[in-house]
Amino acid sequence: MRRALLVLAALVIPALAAAEIAVPPLKARVTDQTGTLTAPQQQALEQMLAEFEARKGSQVAVLLVPSTQPETVEQFAVRVQESWKLGRKGVDDGVLLLVAKDDRKLRIEVGYGLEGVLPDAAAKRIIEEDIVPRFKQGDFYGGVRAGTDRILRVIEGEQLLPRPTSDAGGSLLSQYSDLLIPGVILVIIAGSILNALFGRFIGAGLIGTVAGFAVWVFVGSLLVALIVGLVVFVLSMFSGTSGLGRTGGWTSSSGGGWSSGGGFSGGGGSSGGGGASGSW
């Protein structure tokens, strides 16, 4: 049985790797593999980004692909940044705006050096306020242009206006919605490990305390932290009684296109995994 599983893994893992979408070579600041943007639109974006880089030094690039499947938009964005190395070496001040048109998903991937200037919450707001509304209307150039322009202005020091008070609850939820599913999975796994090491009650208490403290640090609400800590405690109490499975039905797709300009290359920067994702 063990040998059969090893043989199966040896067959499946290379097949999955081969199914990954290839990262296109970096030849310009704007790469459109979907044929969505016209040549003048790409040239306008290219000029704006080139002028910004000459003035500020930071590198911002735009990539439109049909799909990132079988990977998530986050996984593909990391691979693109690892290949393109946007931003100056040692400064890591690169930003990638990735749009997966057929998947209806997008990602702003932020380099280490800009995470303090363009934090996850700011990237999320740019997606929700500047890009997604235009994408929903079919205005892809308008969305890319507005989102890119806002990214550049934030890097240059412009502060985002505070959200309306009436939207405070929705704002909080939207900012941290991307962390919900990974957080639940982490709680289940950590709860199972701690339960095995310290016993069910003590293990659940430990993970609940850590989760509550983390929420208090990031959200700043003691009430929310207490509620989350209690919920996590209850979940982890029962985490050892059930398994967690994962299935998928991913398919791979690719598309042709062209990228504007030429001679552009990354400066050797790296991504810190920061940024935000969205859909429309």
Order of alpha helices (4+ residues) and beta strands (2+ residues): alpha-beta-alpha-beta-alpha-beta-beta-alpha-alpha-alpha-alpha-alpha-alpha-alpha-beta-beta
